[in-house]
Amino acid sequence: MIIEKNGLLGLKSDLAHLDDVSSKLGFVRWQWEYTRATYDLKLVDKTDQSEYFLRINTRTESGKLESPYAILYIEHIYIGRATFPHGLDYQSPVPDSIMKIATQKLTQLKTELSL
């Protein structure tokens, strides 16, 4: 599921700042190449131990990801249920408790990046 209207779409940051802020909130930069990266946050539903991942897609506006000065902008943000052996199901319903945490994390990220 794409999370719309979060105020992050198009927001820009240099790589070093985005890495620092996102890691403090629990995100990990997993997939990356020279011009794009994804930041993932693992969320666990306590009722059935299902795992969900909040995924932030970014792309470089200038520079390459090997440089901390590269400028990235945020693209779409997704949330999906983890599937075995690996992958995300973006069509599964997401529990309200998980969406609440995801929304809080996105709000915190927006606040930190806007400083």
C-alpha atoms as an extended CHARMM CRD file, in Angstrom:
* protein
*
       115  EXT
         1         1  MET       CA              0.0000000000        0.0000000000        0.0000000000  PROA      1               0.0000000000
         2         2  ILE       CA              1.2620000000        3.4380000000       -0.8440000000  PROA      2               0.0000000000
         3         3  ILE       CA              1.0170000000        5.8590000000        2.0600000000  PROA      3               0.0000000000
         4         4  GLU       CA             -0.2590000000        9.1260000000        0.6340000000  PROA      4               0.0000000000
         5         5  LYS       CA             -0.4560000000       12.6310000000        2.0920000000  PROA      5               0.0000000000
         6         6  ASN       CA              2.4400000000       12.3290000000        4.5100000000  PROA      6               0.0000000000
         7         7  GLY       CA              4.2360000000       15.5210000000        3.5190000000  PROA      7               0.0000000000
         8         8  LEU       CA              7.4410000000       13.6950000000        2.6070000000  PROA      8               0.0000000000
         9         9  LEU       CA              6.9880000000       13.2700000000       -1.1420000000  PROA      9               0.0000000000
        10        10  GLY       CA              9.6330000000       15.3850000000       -2.8720000000  PROA      10              0.0000000000
        11        11  LEU       CA             11.3790000000       16.4240000000        0.3560000000  PROA      11              0.0000000000
        12        12  LYS       CA             15.1400000000       16.7530000000       -0.1990000000  PROA      12              0.0000000000
        13        13  SER       CA             18.1250000000       16.0020000000        2.0140000000  PROA      13              0.0000000000
        14        14  ASP       CA             21.7890000000       15.2180000000        1.6810000000  PROA      14              0.0000000000
        15        15  LEU       CA             22.6720000000       11.5540000000        2.1480000000  PROA      15              0.0000000000
        16        16  ALA       CA             24.5770000000       12.0140000000        5.4130000000  PROA      16              0.0000000000
        17        17  HSD       CA             21.6850000000       13.8550000000        7.0940000000  PROA      17              0.0000000000
        18        18  LEU       CA             19.0480000000       11.4550000000        5.7750000000  PROA      18              0.0000000000
        19        19  ASP       CA             21.0810000000        8.4490000000        6.9500000000  PROA      19              0.0000000000
        20        20  ASP       CA             21.5830000000       10.0080000000       10.3940000000  PROA      20              0.0000000000
        21        21  VAL       CA             17.9670000000       11.0490000000       10.9470000000  PROA      21              0.0000000000
        22        22  SER       CA             16.4350000000        7.8680000000        9.5640000000  PROA      22              0.0000000000
        23        23  SER       CA             18.7270000000        5.5750000000       11.5580000000  PROA      23              0.0000000000
        24        24  LYS       CA             17.8230000000        7.3840000000       14.7970000000  PROA      24              0.0000000000
        25        25  LEU       CA             14.1780000000        6.5360000000       14.0280000000  PROA      25              0.0000000000
        26        26  GLY       CA             14.9870000000        2.8720000000       13.3970000000  PROA      26              0.0000000000
        27        27  PHE       CA             15.1840000000        2.8650000000        9.5930000000  PROA      27              0.0000000000
        28        28  VAL       CA             17.9190000000        0.9570000000        7.7900000000  PROA      28              0.0000000000
        29        29  ARG       CA             19.2080000000        1.8240000000        4.3210000000  PROA      29              0.0000000000
        30        30  TRP       CA             18.9930000000       -1.5880000000        2.6630000000  PROA      30              0.0000000000
        31        31  GLN       CA             18.7940000000       -1.5560000000       -1.0840000000  PROA      31              0.0000000000
        32        32  TRP       CA             20.9010000000        1.0380000000       -2.7870000000  PROA      32              0.0000000000
        33        33  GLU       CA             22.7270000000        1.7370000000       -5.9690000000  PROA      33              0.0000000000
        34        34  TYR       CA             24.3630000000        4.8750000000       -7.3060000000  PROA      34              0.0000000000
        35        35  THR       CA             21.1740000000        6.8530000000       -7.8920000000  PROA      35              0.0000000000
        36        36  ARG       CA             18.5340000000        5.4080000000       -5.5660000000  PROA      36              0.0000000000
        37        37  ALA       CA             18.0980000000        3.9060000000       -2.1100000000  PROA      37              0.0000000000
        38        38  THR       CA             15.3570000000        2.4850000000        0.0750000000  PROA      38              0.0000000000
        39        39  TYR       CA             15.0380000000        2.9480000000        3.8070000000  PROA      39              0.0000000000
        40        40  ASP       CA             13.1210000000        0.2290000000        5.6700000000  PROA      40              0.0000000000
        41        41  LEU       CA             11.6020000000        0.1300000000        9.1410000000  PROA      41              0.0000000000
        42        42  LYS       CA             10.5200000000       -3.2510000000       10.5140000000  PROA      42              0.0000000000
        43        43  LEU       CA              7.2720000000       -3.2100000000       12.5060000000  PROA      43              0.0000000000
        44        44  VAL       CA              5.9250000000       -6.2980000000       14.3040000000  PROA      44              0.0000000000
        45        45  ASP       CA              2.2300000000       -6.8380000000       15.0380000000  PROA      45              0.0000000000
        46        46  LYS       CA              2.1550000000       -8.0580000000       18.6480000000  PROA      46              0.0000000000
        47        47  THR       CA             -1.1150000000       -9.9320000000       18.2020000000  PROA      47              0.0000000000
        48        48  ASP       CA              0.1820000000      -12.4910000000       15.6780000000  PROA      48              0.0000000000
        49        49  GLN       CA              3.8960000000      -11.6300000000       15.2780000000  PROA      49              0.0000000000
        50        50  SER       CA              3.3870000000      -10.6490000000       11.6100000000  PROA      50              0.0000000000
        51        51  GLU       CA              6.1330000000       -8.4380000000       10.2700000000  PROA      51              0.0000000000
        52        52  TYR       CA              5.5010000000       -5.3130000000        8.2430000000  PROA      52              0.0000000000
        53        53  PHE       CA              8.0040000000       -3.0240000000        6.5840000000  PROA      53              0.0000000000
        54        54  LEU       CA              7.6190000000        0.6950000000        6.0940000000  PROA      54              0.0000000000
        55        55  ARG       CA              9.6740000000        1.4510000000        2.9750000000  PROA      55              0.0000000000
        56        56  ILE       CA             10.8130000000        4.8990000000        1.8740000000  PROA      56              0.0000000000
        57        57  ASN       CA             12.0640000000        5.1500000000       -1.7110000000  PROA      57              0.0000000000
        58        58  THR       CA             14.5890000000        7.8530000000       -2.5250000000  PROA      58              0.0000000000
        59        59  ARG       CA             16.3900000000        8.9620000000       -5.6650000000  PROA      59              0.0000000000
        60        60  THR       CA             19.3770000000       11.2370000000       -6.1500000000  PROA      60              0.0000000000
        61        61  GLU       CA             18.8980000000       14.7150000000       -7.5190000000  PROA      61              0.0000000000
        62        62  SER       CA             22.6290000000       15.3480000000       -7.6660000000  PROA      62              0.0000000000
        63        63  GLY       CA             25.7080000000       13.3180000000       -6.8640000000  PROA      63              0.0000000000
        64        64  LYS       CA             25.9790000000        9.5940000000       -6.2410000000  PROA      64              0.0000000000
        65        65  LEU       CA             25.2890000000        7.6110000000       -3.1160000000  PROA      65              0.0000000000
        66        66  GLU       CA             28.9500000000        6.9830000000       -2.4670000000  PROA      66              0.0000000000
        67        67  SER       CA             29.1500000000       10.6570000000       -1.4380000000  PROA      67              0.0000000000
        68        68  PRO       CA             27.6330000000       11.9190000000        1.8350000000  PROA      68              0.0000000000
        69        69  TYR       CA             26.9290000000       15.1950000000       -0.0030000000  PROA      69              0.0000000000
        70        70  ALA       CA             24.6390000000       13.6020000000       -2.5880000000  PROA      70              0.0000000000
        71        71  ILE       CA             21.1940000000       15.2220000000       -2.5820000000  PROA      71              0.0000000000
        72        72  LEU       CA             18.2740000000       12.8030000000       -2.4370000000  PROA      72              0.0000000000
        73        73  TYR       CA             14.5800000000       13.3920000000       -2.7250000000  PROA      73              0.0000000000
        74        74  ILE       CA             11.8880000000       11.1740000000       -1.2940000000  PROA      74              0.0000000000
        75        75  GLU       CA              9.6310000000        9.3190000000       -3.6770000000  PROA      75              0.0000000000
        76        76  HSD       CA              6.6950000000        7.1430000000       -2.6860000000  PROA      76              0.0000000000
        77        77  ILE       CA              6.4020000000        5.4760000000        0.6950000000  PROA      77              0.0000000000
        78        78  TYR       CA              5.0200000000        1.9570000000        0.9740000000  PROA      78              0.0000000000
        79        79  ILE       CA              4.0190000000       -0.4190000000        3.7210000000  PROA      79              0.0000000000
        80        80  GLY       CA              3.7340000000       -4.1500000000        3.2070000000  PROA      80              0.0000000000
        81        81  ARG       CA              3.5570000000       -7.4370000000        5.0490000000  PROA      81              0.0000000000
        82        82  ALA       CA              6.6900000000       -9.5880000000        4.9780000000  PROA      82              0.0000000000
        83        83  THR       CA              6.2880000000      -12.8930000000        3.1370000000  PROA      83              0.0000000000
        84        84  PHE       CA              8.3920000000      -16.0570000000        3.2270000000  PROA      84              0.0000000000
        85        85  PRO       CA             11.1190000000      -16.5490000000        2.1220000000  PROA      85              0.0000000000
        86        86  HSD       CA             11.5520000000      -12.8720000000        1.2590000000  PROA      86              0.0000000000
        87        87  GLY       CA              9.4040000000      -10.1690000000       -0.1860000000  PROA      87              0.0000000000
        88        88  LEU       CA              6.6370000000       -7.7780000000        0.7110000000  PROA      88              0.0000000000
        89        89  ASP       CA              2.9330000000       -8.1280000000        0.0740000000  PROA      89              0.0000000000
        90        90  TYR       CA              1.6510000000       -4.6160000000       -0.5440000000  PROA      90              0.0000000000
        91        91  GLN       CA             -1.9580000000       -5.7980000000       -0.9380000000  PROA      91              0.0000000000
        92        92  SER       CA             -2.4310000000       -7.2810000000        2.5610000000  PROA      92              0.0000000000
        93        93  PRO       CA             -4.4560000000       -5.2170000000        5.0060000000  PROA      93              0.0000000000
        94        94  VAL       CA             -2.3360000000       -3.4080000000        7.5880000000  PROA      94              0.0000000000
        95        95  PRO       CA             -3.5600000000       -3.4020000000       11.2110000000  PROA      95              0.0000000000
        96        96  ASP       CA             -4.4700000000       -0.0120000000       12.6860000000  PROA      96              0.0000000000
        97        97  SER       CA             -1.8130000000       -0.3770000000       15.3990000000  PROA      97              0.0000000000
        98        98  ILE       CA              0.9170000000       -0.7920000000       12.7540000000  PROA      98              0.0000000000
        99        99  MET       CA             -0.4100000000        2.1310000000       10.6830000000  PROA      99              0.0000000000
       100       100  LYS       CA             -0.4280000000        4.3210000000       13.7780000000  PROA      100             0.0000000000
       101       101  ILE       CA              3.2530000000        3.5880000000       14.4430000000  PROA      101             0.0000000000
       102       102  ALA       CA              4.1140000000        4.0730000000       10.7470000000  PROA      102             0.0000000000
       103       103  THR       CA              2.3450000000        7.4350000000       10.6670000000  PROA      103             0.0000000000
       104       104  GLN       CA              4.1430000000        8.5640000000       13.8280000000  PROA      104             0.0000000000
       105       105  LYS       CA              7.5370000000        7.5820000000       12.3980000000  PROA      105             0.0000000000
       106       106  LEU       CA              6.8270000000        9.4210000000        9.1420000000  PROA      106             0.0000000000
       107       107  THR       CA              5.7670000000       12.5310000000       11.0580000000  PROA      107             0.0000000000
       108       108  GLN       CA              8.9670000000       12.3800000000       13.1200000000  PROA      108             0.0000000000
       109       109  LEU       CA             11.0370000000       11.9360000000        9.9650000000  PROA      109             0.0000000000
       110       110  LYS       CA              9.3880000000       14.9290000000        8.3020000000  PROA      110             0.0000000000
       111       111  THR       CA              9.9950000000       17.0620000000       11.3870000000  PROA      111             0.0000000000
       112       112  GLU       CA             13.6600000000       16.0780000000       11.6210000000  PROA      112             0.0000000000
       113       113  LEU       CA             14.3210000000       16.5970000000        7.9000000000  PROA      113             0.0000000000
       114       114  SER       CA             12.6190000000       20.0010000000        7.9510000000  PROA      114             0.0000000000
       115       115  LEU       CA             14.9130000000       21.4020000000       10.6580000000  PROA      115             0.0000000000
